[in-house]
Amino acid sequence: MEPHIDQYLLSTCLFIIDDLNTSYQNYSKKDLKEIADTKFNEMDIIVRIGYPFKQMVHYTVGEGCKGISKKVNHDLCIETKKFKIEVKYLKNWKGTSGKYSASKRWKEYQDDFDWLLTEIDNGNKGKVAFILGWFNCVRSISKIIQLGIGSGGHPLVNESRLCYFPFLHRPKIPTYSSDLEYNYGLAYQKLPYSPIGYKKEEYNCMFLGNEKDCFHFAIYF
């Protein structure tokens, strides 16, 4: 049996984490956040993920992939294996206050989750993946992705969003988005998740990283 896409991506993402650990092992969280917000962008992560595939990879970045589809969400495809990979890099953008504290709208991530889940429902399980990558430089992931209800600095968690993150721990009820913590005990495991509005039970993800790692990944497949 040919390996599934997650088996390829697991080793690739672990190598990227090790490489970034070596580069930034002596940086403080504050300095690392500045680097995350101002020195890195999504393409930096996309290229690192595609590099091990060498000549097989085509960087679509929304342009399409010959023989697979005309209009696509994904950023990379490996035509020989019919793999399609979408990548999102989590970081903060400069807000109206002048500080790097703004996040992308949740809709951008929901669109990518919908793309992935639709592909899986259409029989492409093992061929498609959505990857989130971010520097481990903020106390809670909610600082760089909107997991709360509405706006404000301390919102309650949005359950329809939280279901995509089975590796997050909620220490109390009610739970505010800033309360969410990584459950590192679930790292490197194949985890199921149950998105609201989708019925199949074959949606999986894997969280990669530990407390000392400067970079984390979540692979959805």
Backbone as a chain_set.jsonl record, in Angstrom:
{"seq": "MEPHIDQYLLSTCLFIIDDLNTSYQNYSKKDLKEIADTKFNEMDIIVRIGYPFKQMVHYTVGEGCKGISKKVNHDLCIETKKFKIEVKYLKNWKGTSGKYSASKRWKEYQDDFDWLLTEIDNGNKGKVAFILGWFNCVRSISKIIQLGIGSGGHPLVNESRLCYFPFLHRPKIPTYSSDLEYNYGLAYQKLPYSPIGYKKEEYNCMFLGNEKDCFHFAIYF", "coords": {"N": [[0.844, -1.198, 0.0], [0.534, 2.212, -0.842], [2.133, 4.901, 0.881], [0.274, 7.251, 2.89], [-0.519, 10.778, 2.672], [-0.041, 12.058, 5.138], [2.012, 10.608, 6.287], [4.252, 11.282, 4.808], [4.351, 14.021, 5.355], [4.711, 14.166, 8.095], [7.433, 13.487, 8.759], [8.684, 15.53, 7.327], [7.741, 17.917, 8.581], [8.676, 17.54, 11.186], [11.41, 17.681, 10.752], [11.615, 20.369, 9.958], [10.91, 21.654, 12.349], [13.068, 20.854, 13.982], [15.154, 22.105, 12.601], [14.497, 24.848, 12.843], [14.591, 25.044, 15.605], [17.329, 24.797, 16.045], [18.207, 27.125, 14.833], [17.037, 29.159, 16.377], [17.388, 28.691, 19.083], [18.41, 30.091, 21.282], [16.879, 32.333, 21.65], [14.678, 34.668, 23.219], [11.17, 34.513, 24.211], [9.948, 36.921, 23.585], [11.686, 38.061, 21.657], [11.488, 36.081, 19.757], [8.827, 36.282, 18.995], [8.824, 38.744, 17.691], [10.38, 38.105, 15.484], [8.732, 36.148, 14.348], [6.505, 37.677, 13.591], [7.505, 39.677, 11.9], [9.639, 38.808, 10.283], [9.111, 36.378, 9.083], [6.987, 34.778, 6.644], [4.081, 33.34, 5.042], [4.96, 32.036, 2.716], [7.568, 31.338, 3.317], [7.218, 29.134, 4.971], [5.769, 27.415, 3.312], [7.642, 26.827, 1.271], [9.587, 25.469, 2.737], [8.145, 23.181, 3.476], [7.679, 22.06, 0.987], [10.218, 21.504, 0.026], [11.524, 18.866, 0.535], [10.276, 17.273, -1.394], [11.499, 17.836, -3.718], [12.006, 17.816, -7.217], [9.462, 16.951, -7.71], [7.477, 18.561, -6.671], [5.036, 21.13, -7.155], [4.556, 24.511, -6.88], [1.676, 25.826, -6.348], [0.115, 27.825, -5.033], [-2.526, 28.835, -5.105], [-2.881, 28.954, -7.865], [-3.521, 26.715, -9.338], [-3.382, 23.266, -10.447], [-2.028, 21.205, -12.799], [-3.92, 18.689, -14.291], [-5.226, 18.052, -11.972], [-7.007, 19.983, -10.765], [-8.805, 22.973, -11.734], [-9.309, 25.406, -10.385], [-8.117, 26.136, -7.28], [-7.676, 25.621, -3.714], [-5.307, 24.935, -2.601], [-1.719, 25.155, -1.874], [0.498, 23.707, -2.649], [1.229, 21.016, -4.869], [1.78, 17.584, -5.602], [2.104, 16.095, -8.36], [2.65, 13.494, -9.308], [1.867, 11.856, -7.272], [-0.596, 12.77, -6.788], [-1.065, 14.46, -4.656], [-2.339, 17.094, -2.64], [-1.782, 20.098, -0.973], [-2.54, 22.446, 1.451], [-1.475, 25.401, 3.1], [-1.241, 27.333, 6.049], [0.17, 30.008, 7.724], [0.419, 31.011, 10.99], [0.324, 34.097, 12.587], [0.758, 37.392, 13.981], [-0.525, 40.507, 12.801], [0.139, 44.004, 12.225], [-1.87, 46.077, 14.121], [-4.453, 48.629, 14.587], [-3.483, 49.959, 16.742], [-0.82, 50.004, 16.35], [0.682, 47.96, 17.271], [1.789, 44.54, 16.962], [-0.72, 42.662, 16.931], [-3.028, 41.914, 15.691], [-5.175, 39.485, 14.07], [-5.795, 37.182, 11.343], [-9.006, 36.985, 9.708], [-11.351, 34.555, 10.844], [-12.748, 33.299, 8.798], [-11.019, 32.813, 6.657], [-9.562, 30.606, 7.448], [-11.633, 28.806, 7.896], [-12.597, 28.456, 5.294], [-10.499, 26.965, 4.208], [-10.55, 24.66, 5.802], [-13.084, 23.743, 5.029], [-12.577, 23.208, 2.335], [-10.73, 21.063, 2.597], [-12.273, 19.097, 3.995], [-14.345, 18.668, 2.196], [-12.901, 17.585, 0.042], [-12.048, 15.189, 1.254], [-14.531, 13.99, 1.748], [-15.2, 13.523, -0.855], [-13.74, 11.346, -1.544], [-10.965, 11.531, -1.427], [-9.32, 10.973, 0.73], [-6.223, 10.7, 2.374], [-4.824, 11.831, 0.338], [-4.901, 14.551, 0.501], [-4.152, 17.508, 2.422], [-4.194, 19.871, 5.094], [-2.238, 22.287, 6.527], [-1.336, 23.89, 9.494], [0.986, 26.206, 10.733], [3.103, 27.606, 13.227], [5.025, 29.888, 15.273], [6.128, 29.116, 18.524], [5.576, 31.268, 20.564], [3.782, 32.716, 21.98], [1.554, 32.771, 24.792], [-0.951, 31.541, 24.539], [-2.571, 29.897, 21.834], [-4.735, 31.24, 20.941], [-4.037, 33.852, 20.696], [-3.096, 34.236, 18.181], [-4.866, 33.168, 16.405], [-8.308, 33.379, 15.772], [-10.314, 32.188, 18.108], [-12.48, 32.74, 19.61], [-15.827, 33.874, 20.562], [-17.211, 36.407, 18.751], [-15.77, 39.723, 19.015], [-13.212, 41.46, 20.916], [-10.985, 41.36, 23.766], [-11.064, 39.179, 25.464], [-12.822, 36.87, 24.865], [-15.446, 34.347, 25.154], [-14.931, 30.887, 24.262], [-15.473, 29.786, 20.918], [-17.4, 27.199, 20.104], [-17.781, 25.891, 17.66], [-15.465, 26.426, 16.334], [-13.467, 25.558, 18.039], [-13.657, 22.81, 17.907], [-11.993, 21.964, 15.918], [-9.549, 21.718, 17.045], [-8.445, 19.437, 18.712], [-6.259, 19.025, 20.304], [-6.042, 20.965, 22.166], [-6.377, 22.072, 25.512], [-8.974, 22.698, 27.805], [-9.061, 24.364, 30.691], [-11.085, 25.082, 32.432], [-14.646, 25.621, 32.97], [-17.054, 28.118, 32.474], [-15.168, 28.505, 29.399], [-12.76, 30.759, 28.358], [-11.252, 32.107, 25.427], [-8.585, 32.794, 25.847], [-7.892, 31.097, 27.876], [-7.228, 28.656, 26.857], [-4.993, 25.922, 26.494], [-2.071, 24.165, 25.326], [-2.25, 20.67, 24.979], [0.191, 18.822, 25.501], [0.524, 16.16, 25.89], [-0.906, 14.896, 23.964], [0.452, 15.223, 21.657], [1.94, 14.249, 18.521], [0.214, 12.186, 17.975], [-2.367, 10.473, 16.203], [-5.245, 12.133, 15.89], [-8.796, 12.215, 16.163], [-11.28, 14.482, 14.882], [-14.342, 16.322, 15.061], [-16.009, 18.151, 13.049], [-18.571, 20.605, 13.111], [-21.482, 20.174, 11.249], [-20.485, 18.379, 9.44], [-20.512, 14.905, 8.707], [-19.026, 12.543, 8.497], [-16.638, 10.21, 9.944], [-13.923, 10.215, 9.568], [-12.034, 12.193, 9.755], [-8.964, 13.479, 10.575], [-6.258, 14.709, 12.642], [-2.939, 15.865, 13.484], [-0.904, 16.997, 16.029], [2.149, 18.644, 16.307], [4.941, 19.125, 18.254], [6.642, 20.333, 21.216], [6.927, 21.735, 24.554], [9.44, 22.984, 24.58], [10.085, 23.349, 21.952], [10.508, 25.7, 19.329], [8.762, 26.008, 17.294], [5.563, 25.024, 16.07], [3.347, 22.601, 14.571], [0.19, 21.78, 13.085], [-1.288, 19.177, 11.488], [-3.768, 18.467, 9.245], [-5.761, 15.914, 7.915]], "CA": [[0.0, 0.0, 0.0], [1.308, 3.45, -0.921], [1.972, 5.736, 2.083], [-0.637, 8.385, 2.81], [0.125, 12.084, 2.695], [0.406, 12.428, 6.483], [3.279, 9.94, 6.575], [5.282, 12.12, 4.195], [4.408, 15.332, 5.99], [5.184, 14.031, 9.475], [8.891, 13.597, 8.806], [9.048, 16.857, 6.827], [7.465, 18.928, 9.598], [9.591, 17.324, 12.309], [12.718, 18.213, 10.342], [11.524, 21.834, 9.998], [10.957, 22.038, 13.765], [14.455, 20.695, 14.441], [15.967, 23.12, 11.947], [14.203, 26.134, 13.465], [15.115, 24.979, 16.977], [18.759, 25.067, 15.97], [18.415, 28.525, 14.454], [16.493, 30.126, 17.339], [17.379, 28.071, 20.409], [18.804, 31.012, 22.353], [16.047, 33.532, 21.582], [13.594, 34.784, 24.19], [9.838, 34.501, 23.605], [9.702, 38.255, 23.048], [12.446, 38.205, 20.413], [10.95, 35.118, 18.798], [7.569, 36.821, 18.465], [9.16, 39.782, 16.717], [10.82, 37.397, 14.279], [7.546, 35.498, 13.779], [5.595, 38.666, 13.018], [8.113, 40.604, 10.942], [10.672, 38.206, 9.441], [8.607, 35.185, 8.405], [5.669, 34.837, 6.032], [3.543, 32.031, 4.686], [5.753, 31.391, 1.667], [8.733, 30.73, 3.965], [6.821, 27.814, 5.467], [5.388, 26.602, 2.152], [8.86, 26.347, 0.605], [10.212, 24.463, 3.612], [7.359, 21.946, 3.388], [7.819, 21.487, -0.347], [11.612, 21.207, -0.333], [11.897, 17.446, 0.449], [9.704, 16.64, -2.573], [12.413, 18.142, -4.824], [11.423, 18.158, -8.514], [8.077, 16.484, -7.813], [6.521, 19.531, -6.154], [4.668, 22.331, -7.917], [4.025, 25.514, -5.954], [0.495, 26.402, -6.987], [-0.265, 29.026, -4.288], [-3.803, 29.303, -5.626], [-2.915, 29.068, -9.329], [-4.052, 25.51, -9.955], [-2.433, 22.167, -10.614], [-2.352, 20.489, -14.024], [-4.392, 17.325, -14.146], [-5.919, 17.816, -10.704], [-8.16, 20.88, -10.706], [-8.577, 24.261, -12.388], [-9.262, 26.453, -9.382], [-7.805, 25.368, -6.082], [-7.324, 26.284, -2.47], [-4.022, 24.468, -2.091], [-0.488, 25.873, -2.186], [1.452, 22.787, -3.254], [0.735, 19.718, -5.303], [2.755, 16.624, -6.097], [1.258, 15.499, -9.387], [2.877, 12.056, -9.465], [1.137, 11.168, -6.207], [-1.887, 13.449, -6.691], [-1.172, 15.099, -3.343], [-2.645, 18.524, -2.598], [-1.469, 20.579, 0.377], [-2.796, 23.854, 1.752], [-0.675, 25.824, 4.252], [-1.49, 28.633, 6.649], [1.13, 30.402, 8.757], [-0.245, 31.831, 12.002], [1.139, 35.173, 13.127], [0.01, 38.627, 14.208], [-0.271, 41.65, 11.937], [0.079, 45.273, 12.93], [-3.222, 46.58, 14.257], [-4.635, 50.08, 14.608], [-2.684, 50.5, 17.844], [0.585, 50.0, 15.954], [1.314, 46.754, 17.791], [1.499, 43.313, 16.228], [-1.695, 41.937, 17.745], [-4.192, 41.566, 14.872], [-5.191, 38.15, 13.471], [-6.639, 37.026, 10.161], [-10.388, 36.586, 9.955], [-11.534, 33.106, 10.924], [-13.293, 32.794, 7.535], [-9.945, 32.316, 5.796], [-9.241, 29.247, 7.895], [-12.811, 27.97, 7.669], [-12.618, 28.118, 3.87], [-9.527, 25.896, 3.97], [-11.098, 23.439, 6.409], [-14.176, 23.274, 4.171], [-11.952, 22.595, 1.154], [-10.173, 19.764, 2.974], [-13.325, 18.156, 4.343], [-15.045, 18.33, 0.959], [-12.023, 16.666, -0.682], [-12.111, 13.892, 1.929], [-15.858, 13.428, 1.478], [-15.24, 13.12, -2.265], [-12.938, 10.145, -1.744], [-9.532, 11.817, -1.535], [-8.629, 10.741, 1.992], [-4.86, 10.225, 2.167], [-4.211, 12.579, -0.754], [-5.023, 15.993, 0.751], [-3.8, 17.918, 3.785], [-4.179, 21.292, 5.451], [-1.226, 22.427, 7.575], [-1.141, 25.14, 10.225], [2.309, 26.3, 11.346], [3.272, 28.848, 13.994], [6.085, 29.94, 16.268], [5.675, 28.934, 19.904], [6.092, 32.468, 21.212], [2.696, 33.337, 22.738], [1.074, 31.845, 25.826], [-2.104, 30.791, 24.031], [-2.741, 29.959, 20.388], [-5.82, 32.184, 20.662], [-3.444, 35.159, 20.415], [-2.744, 34.332, 16.769], [-5.991, 32.7, 15.599], [-9.523, 33.785, 16.48], [-11.078, 31.034, 18.585], [-13.521, 33.219, 20.501], [-17.104, 34.356, 20.034], [-17.192, 37.845, 18.588], [-14.503, 40.421, 19.165], [-12.834, 41.726, 22.299], [-9.723, 40.757, 24.17], [-11.223, 38.029, 26.359], [-14.121, 36.271, 24.549], [-15.691, 32.927, 25.371], [-14.533, 30.091, 23.094], [-16.462, 29.438, 19.915], [-17.345, 25.733, 20.057], [-17.694, 25.424, 16.274], [-14.059, 26.564, 15.933], [-12.627, 24.766, 18.938], [-13.703, 21.387, 17.564], [-10.884, 21.664, 15.005], [-8.298, 21.716, 17.806], [-8.572, 18.458, 19.799], [-5.031, 19.008, 21.106], [-6.091, 22.061, 23.132], [-6.98, 21.744, 26.805], [-9.756, 23.767, 28.417], [-8.874, 24.107, 32.122], [-12.267, 25.388, 33.246], [-15.902, 25.934, 32.307], [-16.921, 28.423, 31.047], [-13.804, 28.667, 28.909], [-12.446, 31.9, 27.508], [-10.246, 31.707, 24.439], [-7.249, 32.967, 26.42], [-7.641, 30.016, 28.835], [-6.845, 27.43, 26.151], [-3.598, 25.516, 26.632], [-1.688, 22.983, 24.56], [-2.146, 19.386, 25.669], [1.353, 18.207, 24.866], [0.407, 14.712, 26.003], [-1.563, 14.393, 22.755], [1.296, 15.495, 20.491], [2.447, 13.141, 17.705], [-0.795, 11.147, 17.895], [-3.438, 10.664, 15.223], [-6.415, 12.534, 16.659], [-10.012, 12.507, 15.404], [-12.019, 15.692, 15.23], [-15.714, 16.243, 14.543], [-16.49, 19.491, 12.707], [-20.012, 20.796, 13.074], [-22.006, 20.235, 9.889], [-19.934, 17.274, 8.661], [-20.991, 13.684, 9.357], [-18.108, 11.402, 8.435], [-15.776, 10.057, 11.113], [-12.568, 9.919, 9.116], [-11.241, 13.413, 9.767], [-7.906, 13.329, 11.575], [-5.199, 15.704, 12.676], [-1.794, 15.539, 14.331], [-0.219, 18.164, 16.576], [3.578, 18.374, 16.405], [5.681, 20.107, 19.033], [6.638, 20.246, 22.677], [7.081, 23.049, 25.188], [10.738, 23.568, 24.288], [10.215, 23.621, 20.521], [10.17, 27.079, 18.982], [7.757, 26.018, 16.227], [4.55, 23.974, 16.154], [2.519, 22.322, 13.409], [-0.988, 20.932, 13.157], [-1.543, 18.623, 10.168], [-5.13, 17.943, 9.108], [-5.746, 15.026, 6.759]], "C": [[0.879, 1.248, 0.0], [1.077, 4.297, 0.324], [1.011, 6.89, 1.845], [0.132, 9.684, 3.008], [0.657, 12.46, 4.072], [1.731, 11.781, 6.85], [4.457, 10.696, 5.966], [5.465, 13.411, 4.981], [4.919, 15.27, 7.422], [6.695, 14.221, 9.56], [9.359, 14.971, 8.342], [8.876, 17.918, 7.903], [8.364, 18.77, 10.818], [10.983, 17.864, 11.982], [12.712, 19.734, 10.408], [11.601, 22.325, 11.441], [12.386, 21.944, 14.291], [15.353, 21.787, 13.863], [15.749, 24.495, 12.585], [14.654, 26.176, 14.919], [16.597, 25.324, 17.006], [19.031, 26.545, 15.7], [18.042, 29.501, 15.562], [16.506, 29.619, 18.783], [17.705, 29.038, 21.541], [17.988, 32.301, 22.374], [14.976, 33.509, 22.663], [12.257, 34.733, 23.456], [9.54, 35.843, 22.948], [10.412, 38.444, 21.711], [11.9, 37.273, 19.335], [9.645, 35.625, 18.195], [7.835, 37.924, 17.436], [9.594, 39.155, 15.401], [9.617, 36.773, 13.576], [6.664, 36.487, 13.033], [6.202, 39.464, 11.873], [9.102, 39.97, 9.963], [10.181, 37.011, 8.631], [7.265, 35.48, 7.751], [5.268, 33.433, 5.594], [4.407, 31.298, 3.662], [7.012, 30.748, 2.245], [8.414, 29.311, 4.433], [6.459, 26.888, 4.311], [6.614, 26.001, 1.474], [9.555, 25.279, 1.436], [9.467, 23.13, 3.554], [7.555, 21.27, 2.036], [9.21, 20.988, -0.677], [11.94, 19.713, -0.419], [11.332, 16.727, -0.778], [10.496, 16.936, -3.842], [11.661, 18.518, -6.1], [9.964, 17.746, -8.646], [7.064, 17.562, -7.454], [6.273, 20.673, -7.131], [4.011, 23.292, -6.944], [2.878, 26.246, -6.641], [0.13, 27.742, -6.36], [-1.498, 29.66, -4.928], [-3.927, 29.339, -7.126], [-3.525, 27.857, -10.017], [-2.97, 24.481, -10.167], [-2.869, 21.31, -11.802], [-2.785, 19.055, -13.733], [-5.134, 17.051, -12.864], [-7.15, 18.697, -10.59], [-7.794, 22.218, -11.327], [-8.426, 25.392, -11.379], [-9.135, 25.779, -8.022], [-7.561, 26.257, -4.877], [-5.871, 26.017, -2.104], [-2.833, 25.256, -2.62], [0.563, 25.007, -2.851], [0.707, 21.582, -3.805], [1.903, 18.885, -5.808], [1.992, 15.758, -7.085], [1.426, 14.0, -9.481], [2.127, 11.248, -8.411], [-0.267, 11.726, -6.015], [-2.131, 13.993, -5.281], [-1.498, 16.583, -3.525], [-2.497, 18.998, -1.149], [-1.758, 22.069, 0.468], [-2.049, 24.207, 3.039], [-1.15, 27.191, 4.739], [-0.457, 28.853, 7.759], [0.437, 31.363, 9.713], [0.735, 32.844, 12.578], [0.222, 36.344, 13.429], [0.433, 39.688, 13.202], [-0.416, 42.934, 12.743], [-1.355, 45.801, 12.928], [-3.272, 48.09, 14.282], [-3.816, 50.742, 15.711], [-1.213, 50.61, 17.486], [1.342, 48.798, 16.452], [0.933, 45.553, 16.939], [0.588, 42.434, 17.077], [-2.916, 41.496, 16.941], [-4.034, 40.176, 14.263], [-6.032, 38.157, 12.208], [-8.059, 36.675, 10.582], [-10.493, 35.063, 9.972], [-11.988, 32.534, 9.581], [-12.206, 32.236, 6.628], [-9.555, 30.887, 6.161], [-10.416, 28.307, 7.654], [-12.914, 27.553, 6.215], [-11.669, 26.964, 3.566], [-9.968, 24.587, 4.608], [-12.216, 22.876, 5.542], [-13.636, 22.614, 2.91], [-11.457, 21.186, 1.489], [-11.271, 18.734, 3.213], [-14.13, 17.739, 3.118], [-14.224, 17.355, 0.123], [-12.075, 15.261, -0.065], [-13.447, 13.213, 1.652], [-15.989, 12.942, 0.046], [-14.296, 11.964, -2.581], [-11.445, 10.351, -1.818], [-8.788, 11.727, -0.202], [-7.247, 10.152, 1.722], [-4.111, 10.955, 1.082], [-4.184, 14.083, -0.509], [-4.673, 16.3, 2.198], [-3.864, 19.428, 3.901], [-3.252, 21.425, 6.648], [-1.269, 23.822, 8.174], [0.243, 25.111, 10.849], [2.456, 27.623, 12.061], [4.433, 28.741, 14.967], [5.479, 29.859, 17.666], [6.203, 30.089, 20.752], [5.007, 33.249, 21.958], [2.138, 32.304, 23.705], [-0.052, 30.966, 25.318], [-2.213, 30.971, 22.524], [-3.838, 30.941, 20.004], [-5.306, 33.594, 20.396], [-3.165, 35.346, 18.922], [-3.806, 33.739, 15.844], [-7.254, 32.92, 16.411], [-10.385, 32.577, 16.843], [-12.212, 31.435, 19.522], [-14.789, 33.623, 19.777], [-17.044, 35.874, 19.946], [-15.806, 38.43, 18.764], [-14.209, 40.66, 20.64], [-11.591, 40.964, 22.679], [-9.846, 39.499, 24.99], [-12.566, 37.335, 26.108], [-14.225, 34.805, 24.982], [-15.31, 32.158, 24.105], [-15.74, 29.838, 22.197], [-16.367, 27.932, 19.694], [-17.192, 25.203, 18.631], [-16.278, 25.562, 15.72], [-13.164, 25.644, 16.764], [-12.598, 23.293, 18.556], [-12.6, 20.984, 16.589], [-9.545, 21.509, 15.738], [-8.376, 20.749, 18.987], [-7.339, 18.372, 20.698], [-4.966, 20.18, 22.078], [-6.851, 21.63, 24.379], [-7.744, 22.949, 27.335], [-9.777, 23.522, 29.925], [-10.098, 24.372, 32.985], [-13.458, 25.675, 32.345], [-16.59, 27.042, 33.09], [-15.47, 28.69, 30.667], [-13.695, 29.907, 28.031], [-11.308, 31.497, 26.577], [-8.828, 31.807, 24.999], [-6.902, 31.894, 27.449], [-7.067, 28.767, 28.171], [-5.345, 27.178, 26.246], [-3.319, 24.329, 25.722], [-1.693, 21.756, 25.461], [-1.015, 18.609, 25.001], [1.35, 16.687, 24.983], [-0.253, 14.077, 24.788], [-0.735, 14.643, 21.492], [1.754, 14.195, 19.834], [1.476, 11.965, 17.633], [-1.819, 11.499, 16.823], [-4.732, 10.909, 15.98], [-7.627, 12.724, 15.753], [-10.577, 13.862, 15.802], [-13.35, 15.66, 14.491], [-16.245, 17.636, 14.244], [-18.008, 19.545, 12.616], [-20.461, 20.944, 11.622], [-21.473, 19.154, 8.972], [-20.178, 15.98, 9.428], [-19.986, 12.546, 9.392], [-17.171, 11.382, 9.637], [-14.336, 9.76, 10.727], [-11.73, 11.178, 8.967], [-10.231, 13.312, 10.9], [-6.947, 14.511, 11.53], [-4.07, 15.197, 13.571], [-1.103, 16.836, 14.731], [1.235, 17.803, 16.796], [4.262, 19.491, 17.18], [5.665, 19.777, 20.513], [6.957, 21.623, 23.236], [8.388, 23.743, 24.81], [10.934, 23.876, 22.81], [9.797, 25.052, 20.221], [9.104, 27.149, 17.896], [6.831, 24.822, 16.396], [3.845, 23.805, 14.809], [1.247, 21.585, 13.84], [-1.285, 20.492, 11.727], [-2.941, 18.026, 10.165], [-5.185, 17.129, 7.824], [-6.94, 14.072, 6.78]], "O": [[1.851, 1.33, 0.751], [-0.059, 4.407, 0.785], [0.94, 7.439, 0.745], [1.28, 9.685, 3.454], [1.696, 13.112, 4.173], [2.495, 12.339, 7.637], [5.538, 10.74, 6.552], [6.589, 13.84, 5.241], [5.504, 16.238, 7.908], [7.176, 15.031, 10.351], [10.314, 15.522, 8.89], [9.773, 18.734, 8.115], [8.77, 19.764, 11.42], [11.651, 18.436, 12.843], [13.686, 20.336, 10.86], [12.285, 23.309, 11.723], [12.859, 22.854, 14.972], [16.21, 22.328, 14.561], [16.709, 25.223, 12.837], [15.057, 27.229, 15.413], [17.06, 26.053, 17.884], [19.955, 27.136, 16.259], [18.658, 30.56, 15.684], [15.716, 30.076, 19.609], [17.291, 28.799, 22.675], [18.367, 33.26, 23.046], [14.431, 32.453, 22.983], [12.206, 34.889, 22.236], [8.945, 35.891, 21.872], [9.817, 38.926, 20.748], [11.853, 37.625, 18.157], [9.387, 35.416, 17.009], [7.138, 38.013, 16.425], [9.216, 39.625, 14.327], [9.494, 36.858, 12.354], [6.135, 36.173, 11.967], [5.483, 39.884, 10.967], [9.374, 40.548, 8.911], [10.771, 36.671, 7.605], [6.499, 36.317, 8.229], [6.021, 32.473, 5.756], [4.564, 30.079, 3.737], [7.479, 29.731, 1.732], [9.237, 28.404, 4.307], [6.805, 25.707, 4.33], [6.63, 24.816, 1.141], [10.055, 24.294, 0.893], [10.09, 22.068, 3.582], [7.593, 20.042, 1.953], [9.375, 20.143, -1.557], [12.593, 19.311, -1.382], [11.851, 15.681, -1.168], [10.22, 16.376, -4.903], [10.803, 19.4, -6.095], [9.295, 18.149, -9.597], [5.913, 17.492, -7.884], [7.178, 21.119, -7.837], [3.041, 22.948, -6.269], [3.097, 27.173, -7.42], [-0.139, 28.703, -7.081], [-1.514, 30.849, -5.248], [-4.981, 29.718, -7.638], [-3.996, 27.957, -11.15], [-1.781, 24.786, -10.077], [-3.967, 20.754, -11.797], [-2.105, 18.312, -13.025], [-5.629, 15.942, -12.664], [-8.242, 18.188, -10.34], [-6.616, 22.559, -11.435], [-7.533, 26.23, -11.499], [-9.963, 24.943, -7.66], [-7.283, 27.451, -4.991], [-5.267, 26.799, -1.37], [-2.91, 25.925, -3.651], [1.436, 25.524, -3.549], [-0.325, 21.18, -3.268], [2.873, 19.403, -6.361], [1.317, 14.805, -6.698], [0.449, 13.289, -9.71], [1.793, 10.085, -8.638], [-1.035, 11.231, -5.19], [-3.257, 13.985, -4.784], [-0.999, 17.237, -4.441], [-3.021, 18.378, -0.224], [-1.273, 22.855, -0.346], [-1.997, 23.399, 3.967], [-1.425, 28.088, 3.942], [-0.247, 27.992, 8.614], [-0.071, 32.405, 9.298], [1.836, 32.49, 13.002], [-0.977, 36.279, 13.154], [1.596, 39.758, 12.804], [-1.024, 42.942, 13.813], [-1.972, 45.953, 11.874], [-2.269, 48.76, 14.034], [-3.495, 51.928, 15.634], [-0.438, 51.228, 18.215], [2.51, 48.613, 16.111], [-0.107, 45.546, 16.28], [1.05, 41.582, 17.835], [-3.761, 40.77, 17.465], [-2.922, 39.734, 13.974], [-6.879, 39.03, 12.021], [-8.287, 36.14, 11.667], [-9.813, 34.372, 9.213], [-11.648, 31.397, 9.255], [-12.45, 31.275, 5.898], [-9.257, 30.068, 5.292], [-10.229, 27.157, 7.257], [-13.28, 26.415, 5.925], [-11.99, 26.087, 2.763], [-9.783, 23.52, 4.023], [-12.291, 21.664, 5.339], [-14.157, 21.592, 2.463], [-11.73, 20.235, 0.757], [-11.205, 17.621, 2.689], [-14.551, 16.586, 3.013], [-14.77, 16.408, -0.442], [-12.137, 14.266, -0.786], [-13.499, 12.019, 1.36], [-16.791, 12.053, -0.243], [-14.076, 11.639, -3.748], [-10.718, 9.446, -2.229], [-7.737, 12.346, -0.035], [-7.112, 9.215, 0.935], [-2.911, 10.747, 0.901], [-3.512, 14.815, -1.236], [-4.868, 15.472, 3.088], [-3.622, 20.16, 2.941], [-3.446, 20.761, 7.666], [-1.24, 24.818, 7.451], [0.637, 24.102, 11.433], [1.994, 28.653, 11.57], [4.782, 27.653, 15.426], [4.443, 30.465, 17.943], [7.135, 29.93, 21.54], [5.276, 34.319, 22.504], [2.237, 31.101, 23.463], [-0.103, 29.777, 25.631], [-1.978, 32.059, 22.0], [-3.872, 31.423, 18.872], [-6.058, 34.445, 19.92], [-3.014, 36.473, 18.451], [-3.661, 33.799, 14.624], [-7.267, 32.671, 17.616], [-11.089, 32.021, 16.001], [-12.834, 30.58, 20.153], [-14.827, 33.705, 18.549], [-16.848, 36.55, 20.956], [-14.799, 37.727, 18.673], [-14.891, 40.116, 21.509], [-11.189, 40.027, 21.988], [-8.852, 38.805, 25.205], [-13.372, 37.215, 27.031], [-13.216, 34.121, 25.152], [-15.357, 32.707, 23.005], [-16.87, 29.697, 22.665], [-15.372, 27.441, 19.161], [-16.544, 24.179, 18.418], [-15.925, 24.895, 14.747], [-12.227, 25.035, 16.248], [-11.624, 22.598, 18.845], [-12.302, 19.799, 16.445], [-8.528, 21.202, 15.117], [-8.374, 21.182, 20.139], [-7.375, 17.716, 21.739], [-3.949, 20.375, 22.744], [-7.847, 20.91, 24.297], [-7.242, 24.073, 27.323], [-10.428, 22.589, 30.394], [-10.152, 23.941, 34.137], [-13.319, 25.932, 31.149], [-16.704, 26.913, 34.309], [-14.651, 29.054, 31.511], [-14.453, 30.072, 27.075], [-10.497, 30.636, 26.917], [-7.968, 30.994, 24.662], [-5.745, 31.784, 27.856], [-6.484, 27.917, 28.844], [-4.535, 28.094, 26.099], [-4.23, 23.572, 25.387], [-1.192, 21.805, 26.584], [-1.236, 17.842, 24.064], [2.081, 16.003, 24.267], [-0.172, 12.864, 24.597], [-1.169, 14.315, 20.387], [1.934, 13.176, 20.501], [1.875, 10.86, 17.268], [-2.098, 12.671, 16.57], [-5.257, 10.009, 16.634], [-7.509, 13.327, 14.686], [-10.374, 14.328, 16.923], [-13.47, 15.049, 13.429], [-16.876, 18.247, 15.107], [-18.642, 18.626, 12.098], [-19.897, 21.732, 10.863], [-21.946, 19.013, 7.845], [-20.066, 15.952, 10.654], [-20.09, 11.665, 10.245], [-16.939, 12.412, 10.27], [-13.61, 9.119, 11.487], [-10.816, 11.224, 8.144], [-10.602, 13.084, 12.052], [-6.84, 15.214, 10.525], [-4.232, 14.23, 14.315], [-0.763, 17.664, 13.886], [1.536, 16.775, 17.402], [4.174, 20.661, 16.807], [4.802, 19.047, 21.0], [7.224, 22.562, 22.487], [8.431, 24.971, 24.729], [11.865, 24.598, 22.453], [8.834, 25.555, 20.8], [8.593, 28.23, 17.603], [7.257, 23.745, 16.813], [3.758, 24.742, 14.016], [1.241, 20.862, 14.836], [-1.508, 21.328, 10.852], [-3.257, 17.172, 10.994], [-4.721, 17.576, 6.775], [-7.089, 13.248, 5.878]]}, "num_chains": 1, "name": "protein.A"}
